[in-house]
Amino acid sequence: MKVIACRDFGYDCNAIMKGRNLDEAIDACIKHKVSMHHENPKELQTPEKRAEIASKAKDLA
């Protein structure tokens, strides 16, 4: 299980996105950023942005 905290991107937000693997966690994070923080989904889907989001992921123990 992978988790990504919204707070790690500088938002004052307590949301934690989870996924069974890294791709699912990234997708959940993108969905959250689009719906809650009004970010552009096309910009978030670039390989560079996905890699940046992935760098914040942690393993859920």
N, C-alpha and C positions, 0 to 999 in steps of 0.2 A: 504494500500500500504506500503510495506517495502522497504527500501533502504540500500545499503551497499556501503561504499566508499572504493575504492582501497587504497587510501592514509592511511586508518586505519591499513593497513597491512605493512606499512613501505615503500611502493613504492612511487616514485616521479611520480605519475599518478593521473590525475584528473577524471578518470572514476567513474561513479556512476551506480551501478547495481540496477535494480528495479524488483519487483515482486508483484503480487496481494496478495501473502501470503509469509510467511517466507521461505518455501521450494522453491518457484519460485525464490526468491531473492538469496538464497544460490546456486541454480543451475546456475543462471546467473553469479554469482561471480566466480564459478568454471570454467565455460566456458571461462570467461574473463581471469582468471589466466592462463589457459592452452594455449589459443590462443595468448595472448599478452606478458605473462611473462614466457612462456615455462615451467610451472610447470607440475608435473606428475599427470595425472587425477586419477590414482588409489590411490595415496596417499591422494588426496583431498577428495575422496569419503568415507573415513573411518568415523565411527560415531564420533570419537574424533575431527577430522578436521572439519566436518560439524558443530559440536557444537561450535568449536572455531570461525568459520565464522559467525554462528548465533549470537554469543555474540556481534558482531560488528553492527548488524542490528538496524536500527532506524525506527520509524514510520514516514511516510511522512504526514505532516499536511495539 
